[in-house]
Amino acid sequence: MTGKVEKFTGEMVYRKNSELYERLNDVISDYAGEISLAETVGVLEMVKLNLLNKES
C-alpha cells in the first residue's frame, strides 16, 4: 500500500448503512396490514437476488 491513512472514515459507512436500514424499515411499515410477513420476506429475497445478480 502506498497511501497513508489520515483518518478512519468508517463512521460514515455505518451511518449510510443505518440510513438504508431505516428507510427500508419505513417502506416495509407502510405495507403493514396489507401484505403478510411471508410476502414481505419474499419481496426482500427478490430484492436480494436482484442485487446479487447485478454484481455477477
C-alpha positions, 0 to 999 in steps of 0.5 A: 500500500502506498497511501497513508491513512489520515483518518478512519472514515468508517463512521460514515459507512455505518451511518449510510448503512443505518440510513438504508436500514431505516428507510427500508424499515419505513417502506416495509411499515407502510405495507403493514396490514396489507401484505403478510410477513411471508410476502414481505420476506419474499419481496426482500429475497427478490430484492436480494437476488436482484442485487446479487445478480447485478454484481455477477 
